[in-house]
Amino acid sequence: MDTTRLDLNLLLTLEALLAEQNVTKAAARLNLSQPAVSAQLNRLRDMFDDPLLVPARRGMTPTVKALELLAPLRESLDQLRRTLQSHKDFYPERATLTLAIACTDYIQAAVVMPLVLALRQTAPGVRIAARHYDPAQLEQQLANGDVDIAIITPGSHHAHLRTRHLFNETYVLIGRQGHPTLKNNLTMQDFAQLEHVIVSPSGGSFSTPIDDILAAFGHQRKVVMSAASFFFVPEIVLISDFVALVPRRLLQGQPARLSVVNVPWLTEQFNVSLVWHERSHGHAGHRWLRNLIVELNGHKNSRENAP
């Protein structure tokens, strides 16, 4: 292939086409017209002596050669972007940037919503796309740029990713005010006799690690409902005599009609951290946003060093 005929704009077009697998969507991503992108695709096909993308039932599908090009192409363009970005200052008040955050619904309420409100004041051109947290897909999503940051409880399998601690979270028990048997200083037996709503993000489970703790001491609680999301749990307990264990930060801004009870024998807590890929570590805008998230969650004097 004659590389003297290749320019950066063509590589950017190829990246967009392989990502979108649709000429119209690639054109929108590049802020170009559809005919312009089609013309560039024809030039790319000529230079690589390969169709690169062929018609499929929905959009287009990449050829074998195109798939071979994808990883080195992204790596090269990402390196170029990091190199250019590392020499630029970031001005929040006039920045235009979209950040994709993978997280659970609880983190959307406790962390992402306060972030969005803060951005309206300091960086109105910055947008947040909340993405569903899929543990099995996260590494790939971070690597290819579908997700910029994850806000999760990191595990040992995240050791090769960048991480930064946000806070430790604890559970509290909630029920409606006036609940006939909800009280402070619940024993395990008292706790087990209540009717519980639990959250099962994957759906359908009626057991959590809390039940393993109870079983070890000879107790079994009554779980009457398995919800797919934390969002609706407070509303459920407000109209019933059910109770639920929820992360404490979820209750920010919740109705005063809720009774909140500490469970003295339940000391389990979990760590919430930022997780991101090396590919976005040096981006000035991403670094500013990571620092803002940390500051909004109680670390006012903690700043991430520039790369």
Secondary structure, DSSP 8 states (H G I E B T S, - for coil): --GGG--HHHHHHHHHHHHH-SHHHHHHHHT--HHHHHHHHHHHHHHHTS-SEEE-SSSEEE-HHHHHHHHHHHHHHHHHHHHHHTTS---GGG--EEEEEEE-HHHIIIIIHHHHHHHHHH-TTEEEEEEE--TTTHHHHHHHTS-SEEEE---GGGTTSEEEEEEEEEEEEEEETT-SS--SS--HHHHHHSEEEEE-TTS-----HHHHHHHHTT---EEEEEES-STTHHHHHHTSS-EEEEEGGGGTT--TTEEEE--TT---EEEEEEEE-GGGTT-HHHHHHHHHHHHHTT-TT------
